[in-house]
Amino acid sequence: MVVKIQTTYSSEQLLDCLQAIEQAAGRKREIVWGPRTLDLDILLIVMKSFIRIG
């Protein structure tokens, strides 16, 4: 499943939130690259900035 969101969080803040959700759901990191009970990933971040001149 893929979910598209918009947020005002920085990429670091978003990652912290996703890892907190994984931890609250009981995710355990037992085997590197092994099966996971829950895996939330950030696939793409597009940062938009606006510069006002004048």
Distance bins in CASP14 RR format, pairs under 12 A and 6 or more apart:
PFRMAT RR
TARGET T0000
AUTHOR 0000-0000-0000
RMODE 2
METHOD distances of the structure
MODEL  1
1 38 0 0 0 0 0 1 0 0 0 0 0
1 39 0 0 0 0 0 1 0 0 0 0 0
1 40 0 0 0 0 0 1 0 0 0 0 0
1 41 0 0 0 0 0 1 0 0 0 0 0
1 43 0 0 0 0 0 1 0 0 0 0 0
2 40 0 0 0 0 0 1 0 0 0 0 0
2 41 0 0 0 0 1 0 0 0 0 0 0
2 42 0 0 0 0 0 1 0 0 0 0 0
2 43 1 0 0 1 0 0 0 0 0 0 0
2 44 0 0 0 0 0 1 0 0 0 0 0
3 18 0 0 0 0 0 1 0 0 0 0 0
3 40 0 0 0 0 1 0 0 0 0 0 0
3 41 0 0 0 0 0 1 0 0 0 0 0
3 42 0 0 0 0 0 1 0 0 0 0 0
3 43 0 0 0 0 1 0 0 0 0 0 0
3 44 0 0 0 0 0 1 0 0 0 0 0
4 42 0 0 0 0 0 1 0 0 0 0 0
4 43 0 0 0 0 1 0 0 0 0 0 0
4 44 0 0 0 0 1 0 0 0 0 0 0
4 45 0 0 0 0 0 1 0 0 0 0 0
4 46 0 0 0 0 0 1 0 0 0 0 0
5 14 0 0 0 0 1 0 0 0 0 0 0
5 17 0 0 0 0 0 1 0 0 0 0 0
5 18 0 0 0 0 0 1 0 0 0 0 0
5 40 0 0 0 0 0 1 0 0 0 0 0
5 42 0 0 0 0 0 1 0 0 0 0 0
5 43 0 0 0 0 0 1 0 0 0 0 0
5 44 0 0 0 0 0 1 0 0 0 0 0
5 45 0 0 0 0 0 1 0 0 0 0 0
5 46 0 0 0 0 0 1 0 0 0 0 0
6 14 0 0 0 0 0 1 0 0 0 0 0
6 45 0 0 0 0 0 1 0 0 0 0 0
6 46 0 0 0 0 1 0 0 0 0 0 0
6 47 0 0 0 0 0 1 0 0 0 0 0
6 48 0 0 0 0 0 1 0 0 0 0 0
7 13 0 0 0 0 1 0 0 0 0 0 0
7 14 1 0 0 1 0 0 0 0 0 0 0
7 15 0 0 0 0 0 1 0 0 0 0 0
7 17 0 0 0 0 1 0 0 0 0 0 0
7 18 0 0 0 0 0 1 0 0 0 0 0
7 42 0 0 0 0 0 1 0 0 0 0 0
7 45 0 0 0 0 1 0 0 0 0 0 0
7 46 0 0 0 0 0 1 0 0 0 0 0
7 47 0 0 0 0 0 1 0 0 0 0 0
8 14 0 0 0 0 1 0 0 0 0 0 0
8 47 0 0 0 0 0 1 0 0 0 0 0
8 48 0 0 0 0 0 1 0 0 0 0 0
9 15 0 0 0 0 1 0 0 0 0 0 0
9 16 0 0 0 0 1 0 0 0 0 0 0
9 17 1 0 0 1 0 0 0 0 0 0 0
9 18 0 0 0 0 0 1 0 0 0 0 0
9 42 0 0 0 0 0 1 0 0 0 0 0
9 45 0 0 0 0 1 0 0 0 0 0 0
9 47 0 0 0 0 0 1 0 0 0 0 0
10 16 0 0 0 0 1 0 0 0 0 0 0
10 17 0 0 0 0 0 1 0 0 0 0 0
10 42 0 0 0 0 0 1 0 0 0 0 0
10 45 0 0 0 0 1 0 0 0 0 0 0
10 47 0 0 0 0 1 0 0 0 0 0 0
11 17 0 0 0 0 0 1 0 0 0 0 0
11 18 0 0 0 0 0 1 0 0 0 0 0
11 42 1 0 0 1 0 0 0 0 0 0 0
11 43 0 0 0 0 0 1 0 0 0 0 0
11 44 0 0 0 0 0 1 0 0 0 0 0
11 45 1 0 1 0 0 0 0 0 0 0 0
11 46 0 0 0 0 0 1 0 0 0 0 0
11 47 0 0 0 0 1 0 0 0 0 0 0
12 18 0 0 0 0 0 1 0 0 0 0 0
12 19 0 0 0 0 0 1 0 0 0 0 0
12 42 0 0 0 0 0 1 0 0 0 0 0
12 45 0 0 0 0 0 1 0 0 0 0 0
13 19 0 0 0 0 0 1 0 0 0 0 0
13 20 0 0 0 0 0 1 0 0 0 0 0
13 42 0 0 0 0 0 1 0 0 0 0 0
13 45 0 0 0 0 0 1 0 0 0 0 0
14 20 0 0 0 0 0 1 0 0 0 0 0
14 21 0 0 0 0 0 1 0 0 0 0 0
14 40 0 0 0 0 1 0 0 0 0 0 0
14 41 0 0 0 0 0 1 0 0 0 0 0
14 42 1 0 0 1 0 0 0 0 0 0 0
14 43 0 0 0 0 0 1 0 0 0 0 0
14 44 0 0 0 0 0 1 0 0 0 0 0
14 45 1 0 0 1 0 0 0 0 0 0 0
14 47 0 0 0 0 0 1 0 0 0 0 0
15 21 0 0 0 0 0 1 0 0 0 0 0
15 22 0 0 0 0 0 1 0 0 0 0 0
15 40 0 0 0 0 1 0 0 0 0 0 0
15 41 0 0 0 0 1 0 0 0 0 0 0
15 42 1 0 0 1 0 0 0 0 0 0 0
15 45 0 0 0 0 1 0 0 0 0 0 0
16 22 0 0 0 0 0 1 0 0 0 0 0
16 23 0 0 0 0 0 1 0 0 0 0 0
16 40 0 0 0 0 0 1 0 0 0 0 0
16 42 0 0 0 0 0 1 0 0 0 0 0
17 23 0 0 0 0 0 1 0 0 0 0 0
17 24 0 0 0 0 0 1 0 0 0 0 0
17 40 0 0 0 0 1 0 0 0 0 0 0
17 42 0 0 0 0 0 1 0 0 0 0 0
18 24 0 0 0 0 0 1 0 0 0 0 0
18 25 0 0 0 0 0 1 0 0 0 0 0
18 27 0 0 0 0 0 1 0 0 0 0 0
18 38 0 0 0 0 1 0 0 0 0 0 0
18 39 0 0 0 0 1 0 0 0 0 0 0
18 40 1 0 1 0 0 0 0 0 0 0 0
18 41 1 0 0 1 0 0 0 0 0 0 0
18 42 1 0 0 1 0 0 0 0 0 0 0
18 43 0 0 0 0 0 1 0 0 0 0 0
19 25 0 0 0 0 0 1 0 0 0 0 0
19 26 0 0 0 0 0 1 0 0 0 0 0
19 27 0 0 0 0 1 0 0 0 0 0 0
19 29 0 0 0 0 0 1 0 0 0 0 0
19 38 0 0 0 0 0 1 0 0 0 0 0
19 39 0 0 0 0 0 1 0 0 0 0 0
19 40 1 0 0 1 0 0 0 0 0 0 0
19 41 0 0 0 0 0 1 0 0 0 0 0
19 42 0 0 0 0 0 1 0 0 0 0 0
20 26 0 0 0 0 0 1 0 0 0 0 0
20 27 0 0 0 0 0 1 0 0 0 0 0
20 38 0 0 0 0 0 1 0 0 0 0 0
20 40 0 0 0 0 1 0 0 0 0 0 0
21 27 0 0 0 0 1 0 0 0 0 0 0
21 37 0 0 0 0 0 1 0 0 0 0 0
21 38 1 0 0 1 0 0 0 0 0 0 0
21 39 0 0 0 0 0 1 0 0 0 0 0
21 40 1 0 0 1 0 0 0 0 0 0 0
21 41 0 0 0 0 0 1 0 0 0 0 0
22 28 0 0 0 0 1 0 0 0 0 0 0
22 29 0 0 0 0 1 0 0 0 0 0 0
22 36 0 0 0 0 1 0 0 0 0 0 0
22 37 0 0 0 0 1 0 0 0 0 0 0
22 38 1 0 1 0 0 0 0 0 0 0 0
22 39 1 0 0 1 0 0 0 0 0 0 0
22 40 1 0 1 0 0 0 0 0 0 0 0
22 41 0 0 0 0 0 1 0 0 0 0 0
23 29 0 0 0 0 1 0 0 0 0 0 0
23 37 0 0 0 0 0 1 0 0 0 0 0
23 38 0 0 0 0 1 0 0 0 0 0 0
23 40 0 0 0 0 0 1 0 0 0 0 0
24 37 0 0 0 0 0 1 0 0 0 0 0
24 38 0 0 0 0 1 0 0 0 0 0 0
24 40 0 0 0 0 0 1 0 0 0 0 0
25 36 0 0 0 0 0 1 0 0 0 0 0
25 37 1 0 0 1 0 0 0 0 0 0 0
25 38 1 0 1 0 0 0 0 0 0 0 0
25 39 0 0 0 0 0 1 0 0 0 0 0
25 40 0 0 0 0 1 0 0 0 0 0 0
26 36 0 0 0 0 0 1 0 0 0 0 0
26 37 1 0 0 1 0 0 0 0 0 0 0
26 38 1 0 0 1 0 0 0 0 0 0 0
27 34 0 0 0 0 0 1 0 0 0 0 0
27 35 0 0 0 0 0 1 0 0 0 0 0
27 36 1 0 0 1 0 0 0 0 0 0 0
27 37 1 0 1 0 0 0 0 0 0 0 0
27 38 1 0 1 0 0 0 0 0 0 0 0
27 39 1 0 0 1 0 0 0 0 0 0 0
27 40 0 0 0 0 1 0 0 0 0 0 0
28 34 0 0 0 0 0 1 0 0 0 0 0
28 35 0 0 0 0 0 1 0 0 0 0 0
28 36 0 0 0 0 1 0 0 0 0 0 0
28 37 1 0 0 1 0 0 0 0 0 0 0
28 38 0 0 0 0 1 0 0 0 0 0 0
28 39 0 0 0 0 0 1 0 0 0 0 0
29 35 0 0 0 0 0 1 0 0 0 0 0
29 36 0 0 0 0 1 0 0 0 0 0 0
29 37 0 0 0 0 0 1 0 0 0 0 0
29 38 0 0 0 0 0 1 0 0 0 0 0
29 39 0 0 0 0 0 1 0 0 0 0 0
30 36 0 0 0 0 1 0 0 0 0 0 0
30 37 0 0 0 0 1 0 0 0 0 0 0
31 37 0 0 0 0 0 1 0 0 0 0 0
33 39 0 0 0 0 0 1 0 0 0 0 0
END
